[in-house]
Structure formats: C-alpha cells, structure tokens
Amino acid sequence: MGVKIFAVIDIGSYELVLRIYQITEQKLKLLDCVQYRLDLGRDTYTDKRISIDKMNNLCGQLLKFKGIMEGYQVERYRVCATSALRETDNSRLVLEQIKNRTGIQVEVLSNTEQRFLEYKALATREENFNKIIQKETAVADIGGGSLQMSLFDKERLIATRNMRLGAIRIKERLEEFSYQPVKYSAMIEEWVENDLEAFKRLYLQNMKIQNLIVTGEITSRLVRAISFKDEFLSSTQYLDFYDRTIDRSPEHLGRELGMSSDYSQMIYPVMVLLQRIIQKTGAKTLWAPGTHLCDGIAYDYAVSKRLIKETHDFEEDIRAAANHISRRFLCNKTHTDKVGNYAVLIFDAMKKVHGLGRRERLLLELIAMLHDCGKYISLAYAPQSSYNIIMSTEIIGLSQLEREIVANTILYNTLEMTNQERLLQKLGEKAYLTVYKLTAILRIANGLDRSHKQKINKMKPVLKNGELLIRVEAGEEIAMERQIFAEKAEYFEEVFGVKPYLKVKNIWKP
C-alpha cells in the first residue's frame, strides 16, 4: 500500500483546526496540526447568526489552510462543522459563501454523527481504550456548545445524551450576570445540576462507573496540566485541585495551568462541569487521551478505504444502543428478535431486487428492535409515538437522515403512506425509496408474528422466477398470520414487483 496523505478541517465553536495525516502500513500518523482561534460559538449561542466579520475571517483562514494542504500534496480532505454552524440561523448563507469564496464544501455534522466520530477517535488509542471499557465507563465530551455523556457497559456503548452545557454557552450566560457580586462556581453548579441529575436518574441507577474518559480540547489540557502531562488522573487528585483553586481568577488559573488568556476564560465552566460529573458518576479514574474529532474523521476515512483495519465493532455498538432504547421503552424482546430475524432473512433473499446494502440491513435490524417502542406512550397512537421517540432519542452512529429512515419505516409499518410528496422532499429520492422498501419487508416480517406468540419455528425465503416463496414450519395454528400475510403481500408486490407466497408446513397436531 502506498502512502496516503489525508487532511481534516474542523470548524469548531472556538477554533478552526487543520490536521494532516499520513496513512501507511496500517497506521495513522499525524504530520501537522494548525489551530486558529475563532470564536464562532459566541455569535451562534448569543445572536443565532454568524457575523459578517467572523464570516470574512473564517473564509480567509480556510484559504490559508487550503494553501497548507497544497504544500503537503494532500490527496483527499474533509471539512466538517459542528454546533457553531449547526445551530446558527444563517447556516446556509455561510456555507454558500464558503463554497463560493474558497471552493471548499463544508459538511455540517449532526450531533450524533459528530459524537460517533469523536468516539471513533478514541479507537485510535485502542490499547488503553479497549482495556478501560472492559469496566463500566462514562465518556464526558465537553465542547463549546454542549456536553455529551455516553456510557459503556461490557465493551458496548449503550446510551448517550446531549446537554446544552458547553463551555462557551455557559460563559456567555454568566457574562449577563457580571454586574452582580455572585460566586461563579456556585452559579455554574446550580446551572448544570438539573440536567446532570436527570442523566443520573435515567441512566446511572444500576451502574457503578469505574472510569471516566474526558474529551474536548480544554478538558484534556486541564487534566494533563494537573497530572503533569500524564493522561491518567485519579478523581481524588482532581477534586483536591478543584477545592484548592476554584476561587482563583480565570487569569490566575490560566497561568498556573499554562493556558493562554483565550482559553482561560472557559476554565471555570469546564472545571465545575467536570467536578459535578465526577460526583454524579462516582468514577475513580479519569483518562484524557487528547484525541480530537479530526482523528475520528481520519480513522473513518482510512477504514472506509481499507487502508487500516478497524479494531472495534462499531456496528455492534449501534445495535447495543438501540437495544438499550428498546428495553427502556419495554418492548417485547422475544417478539422484536423474531421479527428482526424474519426481516433480515427476507432482506437477504431479496438483495438482487432491492439494491440495498449492508448499511440498510443494519437499519432494518434497528427498525425491528424499535418498531413497538411507541406502545409505551400510547396504544392508540403507537406508530406516531414510536416516530417521536426515535426522532427525540439519540442513536449514536446514525445520521439525521438515517434516523428519519428508521422512524418513518416504523411509522408506516401500520399506517398508510400519505403525504408522499412531502416525504420525498424531506428525505430525497434515495432515502424515500429506502423507506418504501424497508416498510414492505417489515410489514411481512411483523405479520408473521402478529400474535406475538412465535408460532413459526423456522422460516426460509427463496427468490425464484420473479416470486418470493417463504417456507415456514408452524408449531400451532397460524390462521391470523396467514390473513395478515395476504394483506401485506399486495404492498410488497407493489414495491418490488415480486409476489410473495407463504408455504406452511404444520408440525403440530390439531
């Protein structure tokens, strides 16, 4: 394999970062890192708009980054933006100006996409990462706009939650009270307490967190400064430092920690957040690997091009996260497992017809796991409730569009597909057709266990001569399933142009 030079530009809340990587011999090596302080988050979180001055500054710096990439003879690059552009009202205008003035196409990551890539960055430190997540572990990613808390249990990522408790967002709100003689640390504690306590009630009741992985530029610098450049720090050491220093001025703290004045103003929110997270989780050990979103993007590129081998099964984590949601909303696991099994068998049998790939197969598995979650909210309006739950619950690793595919497939499992033109405009043609295809498969699979009694012991679908023959062995009477199958077969044929037939072998005695 030849040497590959790949670059990533991260347009963050308080800085622009260019990282250039060399990918060779199954390794990802950082060649250069250029950082430029640009406080886009201040505009977004206060005014909801990026100012003209900031936009001009942004475009000028991106052109400089482009020149650096040319000097390194970068073969491929990816430019991503996070909450500073994701949450601003004039995002489309900013993106259009960047494209016209620099020739750079910027991709705005959804929160779940961003966190999944940051999580992949941890996998670049595979030895420590794989060892740490053997035990119950929390990940605290403290950014400029938000805090993302994620949980690992037995090596699997089971839950994640985003809270609008980022360093810049908190700092900007505190400045509104700068005229009042209040103790900032106490005020921040009150500010963040409700969200962190809610997270603890929802996710930590049955977990004993041993390790806390902390990410985010300022958080990593803070931990490494306290530990004298070591990546690891005990929670006791951090809490001792916190008690000794929290009443000092940001400038004093910045000097002591070796941080510039630009970063020192955000130390207070980060310090208090980290202190409260330690108290809520009970973690004993902190690990600050110093990884960056760019590392995850580079890793993702290298794996996708088969330049390096993936060391962690991220798809299994997506399944584990969906399964956690399924349990949380009391889905019937025996039923959802059976429907999932039927669905993937039909999917595989129809692969020459539907034209879908491995990713859509994964989405179908998630759909089967979650298709009944809305019954927790309402039996009368279960499909609508399922849609709302999925669109309101983060499934880390799925893009916003993929979440729409999952939610809409479940919505139309039992409802008629109305407002088709609106759905097409919302999803685009490819995703729109994917919803149709997955819905057709789900309806058949779900109908085969309509009674929720798992009457069918074996199922084997075979595509032959333009027909799908589904052979099943039934352990008891399946009159209801036969009827539902006949009703769903017409829609299946409409979508695929293939008529499904059910052939039943009875292995029960009436």
Disulfide bonds with the S-S distance in Angstrom:
none
